[in-house]
Amino acid sequence: MSQVHPGDAPLVHDLIGIGFGPSNVAMAIALREHNTRVGGQAPVTARFFEQQQSFGWHRGMLIDDATMQVSFLKDLVTLRNPSSEYSFLCYLQSRGRLIDFINHKNLFPLRVEFHDYF
């Protein structure tokens, strides 16, 4: 157990997130982009708490060849910042899969693809 010494100020964050699911991942990205934009002036501090050891999206529910029922444009960032480096389209481009995705003629990605993106 650590001791509190006189003059030690408690650490205060602007935001606390419980769980690190898609909503809080999106929040963390928004904060990172905000802090990058403002530089060292008025950064927002945050701390996220998650009980799982690693990220898992729909654990045990990813069926081969199942597609998402939600548009890929409703990813972690596109509606807030379409030019974000964290968008699903940027993810596909960085892996050399954007052209294949567009030429597939199905605008609903496989659940496994979206899981990899997260």
Secondary structure, DSSP 8 states (H G I E B T S, - for coil): -----TT------SEEEES-SHHHHHHHHHHHHHHHHHTTSS---EEEE-SSSS--SSTT---TT-B-SS-GGGSSSTTT-TT-TTSHHHHHHHTT-HHHHHHTT-SS-BHHHHHHH-
